[in-house]
Amino acid sequence: MAKKTVKVQLFRSPIGAQPKHRASVKGLGLTKMNQVRELEDTPAVRGMINKVHYLVRVVEG
């Protein structure tokens, strides 16, 4: 059985964000604008996405 994954895209710059939020973006592996990462769908990853929901998008497909 394949593991569930989620694709996350950084669509806003984290420059003006709080330091903890910038660390969450880095923890998701996002370093450049419009970069998309496919990550394992775990509660930890979902928590980081929820924390920086205003900086990232969950893309379909």
C-alpha positions as CSV (number, residue, x, y, z in Angstrom):
1,M,0.0,0.0,0.0
2,A,1.4,3.4,-1.0
3,K,1.9,6.0,1.6
4,K,-0.3,9.1,1.4
5,T,1.4,12.3,0.3
6,V,0.5,15.9,0.1
7,K,1.9,18.5,-2.3
8,V,2.7,21.9,-0.8
9,Q,3.6,25.1,-2.7
10,L,5.2,28.2,-1.3
11,F,3.3,31.1,-2.9
12,R,4.1,34.0,-0.6
13,S,7.5,35.2,0.7
14,P,8.3,34.3,4.3
15,I,10.5,37.5,4.7
16,G,8.0,39.4,6.8
17,A,6.8,36.3,8.7
18,Q,7.5,35.5,12.3
19,P,10.8,33.6,12.9
20,K,9.0,30.4,14.0
21,H,6.8,30.5,10.8
22,R,10.0,30.9,8.7
23,A,11.4,27.8,10.5
24,S,8.3,25.9,9.6
25,V,8.5,26.8,6.0
26,K,12.2,25.7,6.0
27,G,11.1,22.5,7.8
28,L,8.7,21.7,5.0
29,G,11.7,22.0,2.6
30,L,10.5,25.1,0.8
31,T,13.2,27.6,0.0
32,K,12.1,29.3,-3.2
33,M,8.9,31.0,-4.3
34,N,6.5,28.7,-6.2
35,Q,8.5,25.6,-5.3
36,V,6.4,22.5,-4.8
37,R,7.4,19.6,-2.5
38,E,5.6,16.3,-2.1
39,L,5.7,15.3,1.5
40,E,4.4,12.3,3.5
41,D,0.9,13.1,5.0
42,T,1.6,13.0,8.7
43,P,0.2,14.9,11.6
44,A,3.5,16.8,12.0
45,V,3.5,17.9,8.4
46,R,-0.2,18.9,8.6
47,G,0.6,20.9,11.7
48,M,3.4,22.8,10.0
49,I,1.1,23.5,7.0
50,N,-1.7,24.8,9.3
51,K,0.8,27.1,11.1
52,V,1.9,28.8,7.9
53,H,-1.4,28.4,5.9
54,Y,-1.1,32.0,4.7
55,L,2.2,31.3,3.0
56,V,1.6,27.9,1.4
57,R,-1.0,26.2,-0.7
58,V,-1.9,22.5,-0.8
59,V,-1.9,21.7,-4.6
60,E,-4.0,18.9,-6.0
61,G,-2.7,16.2,-8.3
